[in-house]
Amino acid sequence: MDRVSRLASQKAVVIFSKSSCCMSHAIKRLFYELGVSPAIHELDEDSRGREMEWALMRVGCNPSVPAVFIGGKLVGSANEVMTLHLNGSLTRMLKDAGAIWL
């Protein structure tokens, strides 16, 4: 979990993903379209990816990917991110974290 925490706090928006996951792709696309440049960690391409995946599940990410952190705090998976986007809260969170300016 230490590695996940360290990586999650390195940038305003961090996404733990798998390159083969369609929901991960959709979430990454959403952030790019909002003008965010997230740090992306592809767990299936990382030698310690399985370990990080278990750590994400232990903190409540189920499914484990995509796992989105904003401002170093776990937001959740695709369902949580889309809910925040649809109710307008996501943009405010991104502004507060310094991920977008407008």
Number of C-alpha atoms within 10 A of each C-alpha: 14 9 11 16 16 11 18 25 15 12 20 23 24 24 26 27 26 22 13 10 13 12 16 22 14 13 21 23 13 15 19 12 10 13 13 18 16 18 17 18 21 18 20 16 12 12 9 11 18 13 14 21 23 14 18 23 14 12 12 13 20 15 13 22 22 30 27 27 24 23 20 18 15 19 18 22 23 20 13 14 20 15 12 16 15 10 9 11 13 20 18 15 18 20 14 14 17 15 22 16 11 8
